[in-house]
Amino acid sequence: MRTVLDPPSSTSTAPLWFLDTLVTPHVPRSAGADRISLLESEAREGDGPPLHVHHDEDEVFFVLEGRLRLRVDDADVELGPGEAALGPRGVPHTYRVESERARWLVITAGAPFEQFVRSLSRPAETPTLPPATGAPDEAAIAALTAAAAAHGIEFVGPPLS
């Protein structure tokens, strides 16, 4: 994980490497008055964040390819292409890629989530998945937790296994 001193521009639509995920901001939050953000994500099987809560925004997942298992509160749902689900503001949620790869859209309104992604991203060297980094060490977990908290996101449990 890198420490960001000069994060990628909040208006850029260039692909980013966010941890082990390729993220393409198709509609950056700065594009409209409602600060709606549309990010396309692609990741490998097993990828997924810790169980977390967004305190400032809802998060919509729309699967384009592959399969995601989404946990919202205590309920799990598996999503395939063309299916969507909501991770509501204030409700613990997470996901896990259940296929070899998955590609999905994340839609949020407001600034925190997209800013969080940009704060930990680096410009993608190629429009492909970044090299896999494996499990983060304690310093990387601390940096990720601090960046999340700075953007209204609280980790409340482990990733899905």
Long-range contacts (C-beta under 8 A, 24 or more apart in sequence): 1-120, 1-133, 1-136, 1-139, 1-140, 1-143, 1-144, 2-120, 2-122, 3-143, 4-119, 4-120, 4-121, 7-118, 7-119, 7-121, 8-118, 8-121, 8-122, 8-123, 10-114, 10-115, 10-118, 14-123, 14-124, 15-123, 15-124, 15-127, 16-117, 16-118, 16-121, 16-122, 16-123, 16-124, 17-121, 17-122, 17-123, 17-124, 17-125, 17-130, 18-117, 18-120, 18-121, 19-120, 19-130, 19-133, 19-144, 20-44, 20-47, 20-129, 20-130, 20-132, 20-133, 21-47, 21-129, 21-130, 22-124, 22-127, 22-128, 22-129, 22-130, 23-117, 23-121, 24-127, 25-114, 25-117, 25-118, 26-105, 28-114, 29-108, 29-110, 29-111, 29-114, 29-115, 34-109, 35-109, 35-110, 35-111, 36-107, 36-108, 36-109, 37-106, 37-107, 37-108, 37-109, 37-113, 37-114, 38-105, 38-106, 38-107, 39-105, 39-106, 39-107, 39-108, 39-114, 39-117, 40-64, 40-103, 40-104, 40-105, 40-106, 41-103, 41-104, 41-105, 41-106, 42-101, 42-102, 42-103, 42-129, 43-97, 43-101, 43-102, 43-129, 44-97, 44-100, 44-101, 44-129, 44-132, 45-97, 45-98, 45-99, 45-100, 45-101, 46-96, 46-97, 47-96, 47-97, 48-94, 48-95, 48-96, 48-97, 48-159, 48-160, 49-94, 49-95, 49-159, 50-94, 50-155, 50-156, 50-157, 50-158, 50-159, 51-92, 51-93, 51-94, 51-155, 51-156, 51-157, 51-158, 51-159, 51-160, 52-92, 52-93, 52-94, 52-148, 52-153, 52-154, 52-155, 52-156, 53-90, 53-91, 53-92, 53-93, 53-153, 53-154, 53-156, 54-87, 54-89, 54-90, 54-108, 54-112, 54-113, 54-152, 54-153, 55-89, 55-90, 55-152, 55-153, 55-154, 56-89, 56-110, 56-112, 56-152, 57-89, 57-108, 57-109, 57-110, 57-112, 57-113, 57-152, 58-86, 58-87, 58-88, 58-89, 58-108, 58-109, 59-86, 59-87, 59-93, 59-106, 59-107, 59-108, 59-113, 60-84, 60-85, 60-86, 60-87, 60-105, 60-106, 60-107, 60-108, 61-85, 61-86, 61-87, 61-95, 61-104, 61-105, 61-106, 62-104, 62-105, 62-107, 63-102, 63-103, 63-104, 64-103, 64-104, 64-105, 65-101, 65-102, 65-103, 65-104, 66-97, 66-98, 66-99, 66-100, 66-101, 66-102, 66-103, 66-104, 67-97, 67-98, 67-99, 67-102, 68-95, 68-96, 68-97, 68-98, 68-102, 68-104, 69-95, 69-96, 69-98, 69-160, 70-94, 70-95, 71-95, 71-160, 79-104, 92-156, 92-157, 94-157, 94-159, 94-160, 95-160, 96-159, 96-160, 96-161, 101-129, 112-151, 112-152, 112-153, 113-151, 113-153, 115-151, 116-147, 116-148, 116-150, 116-151, 116-153, 119-147, 119-150, 119-151, 120-144, 120-147
